[in-house]
Amino acid sequence: MSSSLDLGFTAEQRDFAQAVADFCRRECGTREQRDALTHHGQHNHNQALYEKMAELGWIGVMVPEEYGGAAGSMVDTCILLEEASRGMAPIGGIGPTFITGAAYAKFGTEAQKQEVLGGIVRGASESISMSEPEAGSDVANLSCRAEKTSDGWLINGQKTWCSNAHFAENILLVARTSRTGAKHEGLTMFHVPVGVDGLKISGIDTMGGKEVNDLYFTDCLLPEDAVIGEVDNGWMQLMTGLNIERLILAAMMLGVAERAFADTLKFVTERKQFGRPVGSFQAMRHRLADLATEIECSRLLVYSVARLVDENPTKLFPREASMAKLKLTETAKKVALEGMQMMGGYGYATEFDMEQHVRTTLVSSIYGGTNEIQRDIIGKSYGL
């Protein structure tokens, strides 16, 4: 852990953080290693590396013990995500997997839990699909249809921006099962194995490489027991997972911010202009001081909210969780962009990692609920 502030971690948690950091230095600590693991940055997930982490018990950190997991706390989960992101471990499947796994743990049937949670412990990736071409920030407006038949559920429609579906084992699909009430009503969660007939997965090329996908459902028949939780109650089930989703995203961006800062600091300490290290100029020192302060404040926020969730596992914290997602993604983006500016042309060159930090952080303010939506949620929590 890079911070000297006492965040109240136990000795076991400090050892855990050190173990993850050491693993990342050993397995993906050099640019050459990361290039080999990601096909020169084209893919954000290396399954072999992910499975090594699973063998150590880390990917099952959030999974209950009865399914082979560690039954860890939200603080434990944030420690793993912070350190893995700071170590630039190419395990892009971990965020959506943790978010999806939490929903199965709360609402899945015993058979679904055995399959999905047990799979996560072994190193399987999972995916969740909500967005559609006409339902992004307005998720409740989705129209992908699930129709009850004598054989089960018939799915028709398109989903988009589905992270990791191209290498996930299952997709948690949110589809419309009725339109009798408000648009938030009539949504249902479904368990969809990736190889099911009637599902086509088509990749979307992005600045970050192969990350997201369009999903096309054409008379895709799911069994009756594919429902996760209650029919027509998918929206409320989604709401119960917002604490975890936003903290997961915040912890990952905390690690990216820390790494971008470290890379910047190393560069300005070594790079000389006008006969002295560029970091010795007051303009640089002050910018780095501001960024370091922002990162420390952000880190305190992440772990404070994580402890709130651990102490109140059934309570929602829409304001605090949204603040964490908003603050950490904005901070990470600022650190990366400032780092690129301070590195000059080298920050723009693909030879260095800074351009990847920039790409990673730019999209972070969009996924998981845009930062405009987070601000709206925070504002409404004050009665505005």
KAQUI-V598614 format. One record per residue. RES is the residue in three letters. SS is DSSP state (hx for helix, st for strand, lp for the rest). PHI is phi in radians with two decimals (* if undefined). Layout:
res = [RES;RES]
ss = [SS;SS]
phi = [PHI;PHI]
This chain:
res = [MET;SER;SER;SER;LEU;ASP;LEU;GLY;PHE;THR;ALA;GLU;GLN;ARG;ASP;PHE;ALA;GLN;ALA;VAL;ALA;ASP;PHE;CYS;ARG;ARG;GLU;CYS;GLY;THR;ARG;GLU;GLN;ARG;ASP;ALA;LEU;THR;HIS;HIS;GLY;GLN;HIS;ASN;HIS;ASN;GLN;ALA;LEU;TYR;GLU;LYS;MET;ALA;GLU;LEU;GLY;TRP;ILE;GLY;VAL;MET;VAL;PRO;GLU;GLU;TYR;GLY;GLY;ALA;ALA;GLY;SER;MET;VAL;ASP;THR;CYS;ILE;LEU;LEU;GLU;GLU;ALA;SER;ARG;GLY;MET;ALA;PRO;ILE;GLY;GLY;ILE;GLY;PRO;THR;PHE;ILE;THR;GLY;ALA;ALA;TYR;ALA;LYS;PHE;GLY;THR;GLU;ALA;GLN;LYS;GLN;GLU;VAL;LEU;GLY;GLY;ILE;VAL;ARG;GLY;ALA;SER;GLU;SER;ILE;SER;MET;SER;GLU;PRO;GLU;ALA;GLY;SER;ASP;VAL;ALA;ASN;LEU;SER;CYS;ARG;ALA;GLU;LYS;THR;SER;ASP;GLY;TRP;LEU;ILE;ASN;GLY;GLN;LYS;THR;TRP;CYS;SER;ASN;ALA;HIS;PHE;ALA;GLU;ASN;ILE;LEU;LEU;VAL;ALA;ARG;THR;SER;ARG;THR;GLY;ALA;LYS;HIS;GLU;GLY;LEU;THR;MET;PHE;HIS;VAL;PRO;VAL;GLY;VAL;ASP;GLY;LEU;LYS;ILE;SER;GLY;ILE;ASP;THR;MET;GLY;GLY;LYS;GLU;VAL;ASN;ASP;LEU;TYR;PHE;THR;ASP;CYS;LEU;LEU;PRO;GLU;ASP;ALA;VAL;ILE;GLY;GLU;VAL;ASP;ASN;GLY;TRP;MET;GLN;LEU;MET;THR;GLY;LEU;ASN;ILE;GLU;ARG;LEU;ILE;LEU;ALA;ALA;MET;MET;LEU;GLY;VAL;ALA;GLU;ARG;ALA;PHE;ALA;ASP;THR;LEU;LYS;PHE;VAL;THR;GLU;ARG;LYS;GLN;PHE;GLY;ARG;PRO;VAL;GLY;SER;PHE;GLN;ALA;MET;ARG;HIS;ARG;LEU;ALA;ASP;LEU;ALA;THR;GLU;ILE;GLU;CYS;SER;ARG;LEU;LEU;VAL;TYR;SER;VAL;ALA;ARG;LEU;VAL;ASP;GLU;ASN;PRO;THR;LYS;LEU;PHE;PRO;ARG;GLU;ALA;SER;MET;ALA;LYS;LEU;LYS;LEU;THR;GLU;THR;ALA;LYS;LYS;VAL;ALA;LEU;GLU;GLY;MET;GLN;MET;MET;GLY;GLY;TYR;GLY;TYR;ALA;THR;GLU;PHE;ASP;MET;GLU;GLN;HIS;VAL;ARG;THR;THR;LEU;VAL;SER;SER;ILE;TYR;GLY;GLY;THR;ASN;GLU;ILE;GLN;ARG;ASP;ILE;ILE;GLY;LYS;SER;TYR;GLY;LEU]
ss = [lp;lp;lp;lp;lp;lp;lp;lp;lp;lp;hx;hx;hx;hx;hx;hx;hx;hx;hx;hx;hx;hx;hx;hx;hx;hx;hx;hx;lp;lp;hx;hx;hx;hx;hx;hx;hx;hx;lp;lp;lp;lp;st;lp;st;lp;hx;hx;hx;hx;hx;hx;hx;hx;hx;lp;lp;lp;lp;lp;lp;lp;lp;lp;hx;hx;hx;lp;lp;lp;lp;lp;lp;hx;hx;hx;hx;hx;hx;hx;hx;hx;hx;hx;hx;hx;lp;lp;lp;lp;st;lp;hx;hx;hx;hx;hx;hx;hx;hx;hx;hx;hx;hx;hx;hx;hx;lp;lp;hx;hx;hx;hx;hx;hx;hx;hx;hx;hx;hx;hx;hx;lp;lp;lp;st;st;st;st;lp;lp;st;lp;lp;st;lp;lp;lp;hx;hx;hx;lp;lp;lp;st;st;st;st;st;lp;lp;st;st;st;st;st;st;st;st;st;st;st;st;lp;lp;lp;lp;lp;lp;st;st;st;st;st;st;st;lp;lp;lp;lp;lp;lp;lp;lp;lp;lp;st;st;st;st;st;st;st;lp;lp;lp;lp;lp;st;st;st;st;st;st;st;st;lp;lp;st;st;st;st;st;st;st;st;st;st;st;st;st;st;lp;hx;hx;hx;st;st;lp;lp;lp;lp;st;hx;hx;hx;hx;hx;hx;lp;lp;hx;hx;hx;hx;hx;hx;hx;hx;hx;hx;hx;hx;hx;hx;hx;hx;hx;hx;hx;hx;hx;hx;hx;hx;hx;hx;hx;hx;hx;lp;st;st;lp;lp;st;st;hx;hx;hx;lp;hx;hx;hx;hx;hx;hx;hx;hx;hx;hx;hx;hx;hx;hx;hx;hx;hx;hx;hx;hx;hx;hx;hx;hx;hx;hx;hx;hx;hx;hx;lp;lp;lp;lp;lp;lp;hx;hx;hx;hx;hx;hx;hx;hx;hx;hx;hx;hx;hx;hx;hx;hx;hx;hx;hx;hx;hx;hx;hx;hx;hx;hx;lp;hx;hx;hx;hx;lp;lp;lp;lp;lp;hx;hx;hx;hx;hx;hx;hx;hx;hx;hx;hx;lp;lp;lp;lp;lp;lp;hx;hx;hx;hx;hx;hx;hx;hx;hx;hx;lp;lp;lp;lp]
phi = [*;-1.43;-1.39;-1.63;-1.26;-1.45;-1.75;1.32;-1.24;-1.31;-1.06;-1.13;-1.20;-1.14;-1.13;-1.07;-1.04;-1.15;-1.10;-1.15;-1.08;-1.12;-1.02;-1.13;-1.10;-1.32;-1.61;-2.56;-1.40;-1.96;-1.09;-1.10;-1.09;-1.19;-1.09;-1.17;-1.36;-2.07;0.93;1.01;1.46;-1.32;-2.17;-1.67;-2.42;-1.98;-1.15;-1.10;-1.15;-1.05;-1.22;-1.10;-1.19;-1.14;-1.09;-1.40;1.55;-1.39;-1.18;-1.59;-1.02;-1.62;-1.43;-1.03;-1.06;-1.14;-1.93;1.65;-1.56;-1.65;0.90;-1.31;-1.48;-1.16;-1.09;-1.01;-1.10;-1.13;-1.07;-1.05;-1.17;-1.06;-1.21;-1.14;-1.23;-1.12;-1.44;0.99;-1.16;-1.38;-2.24;-1.07;-1.35;-1.21;-1.09;-1.04;-1.13;-1.14;-1.12;-1.18;-1.05;-1.10;-1.20;-1.11;-1.08;-1.46;-2.15;-1.23;-1.27;-1.05;-1.14;-1.12;-1.14;-1.03;-1.23;-1.39;-1.17;-1.08;-1.16;-1.06;-1.02;-1.45;1.93;-1.36;-1.74;-2.16;-2.37;-2.25;-2.20;-2.11;-1.11;-2.38;-0.93;-1.95;-2.53;-1.77;-1.09;-1.56;-1.02;-1.13;-1.50;-1.11;-2.27;-0.93;-1.78;-2.05;-1.87;-1.31;-2.23;-1.17;-1.72;2.55;-2.23;-1.78;-1.82;-2.45;2.47;-2.07;-2.07;-2.52;0.97;-1.48;-1.21;1.22;-1.06;-1.27;-2.30;-1.34;-1.53;-2.50;-2.15;-1.51;-1.68;-1.84;-2.28;-1.57;-1.96;-2.82;-2.34;-1.55;-2.20;-1.11;-1.11;-1.28;-1.54;1.43;-1.87;-2.42;-1.58;-2.29;-1.59;-2.16;-1.11;-1.08;-1.52;-1.16;-1.13;1.61;-1.99;-2.02;-1.92;-2.23;-1.19;-1.96;-1.25;-2.36;-1.03;-1.61;1.58;-1.53;-2.22;-2.15;-2.54;-1.57;-2.08;-2.09;-1.81;-2.26;0.82;-1.46;-1.65;-1.90;-1.17;-1.02;-1.49;-1.35;-1.13;-1.84;1.46;-1.92;-1.07;1.25;-1.98;-1.11;-1.12;-1.11;-1.14;-1.07;-1.07;-1.22;-1.71;-1.19;-0.95;-1.18;-0.99;-1.26;-1.21;-1.04;-1.12;-1.13;-1.12;-1.12;-1.25;-1.06;-1.09;-1.13;-1.06;-1.09;-1.21;-1.09;-1.13;-1.07;-1.13;-1.13;-1.06;-1.08;-1.14;-1.27;-1.36;-1.60;-1.33;-2.00;-2.51;0.97;1.41;-2.67;-1.02;-1.13;-1.24;-1.42;-1.31;-1.02;-1.05;-1.27;-0.97;-1.19;-1.12;-1.16;-1.10;-1.13;-1.14;-1.06;-1.15;-1.07;-1.13;-1.10;-1.06;-1.14;-1.12;-1.05;-1.12;-0.98;-1.32;-1.16;-1.20;-1.03;-1.20;-1.03;-1.15;-1.11;-1.37;-2.36;-1.09;-1.75;-1.70;-1.56;-2.19;-1.05;-1.18;-1.17;-1.16;-1.18;-1.06;-1.11;-1.11;-1.09;-1.13;-1.24;-1.22;-1.21;-1.13;-1.06;-1.10;-1.11;-1.09;-1.15;-1.17;-1.15;-1.08;-1.08;-1.11;-1.24;-1.48;1.13;-1.06;-1.15;-1.21;-1.60;-1.35;-1.24;-1.10;-1.85;-1.40;-1.07;-1.12;-1.21;-1.02;-1.10;-1.08;-1.11;-1.39;-1.04;-1.35;-1.13;-1.47;-1.89;-1.34;1.19;1.68;-1.00;-1.19;-1.16;-1.16;-1.05;-1.12;-1.11;-1.08;-1.09;-1.07;-1.14;-1.18;-1.75;1.40;-1.55]
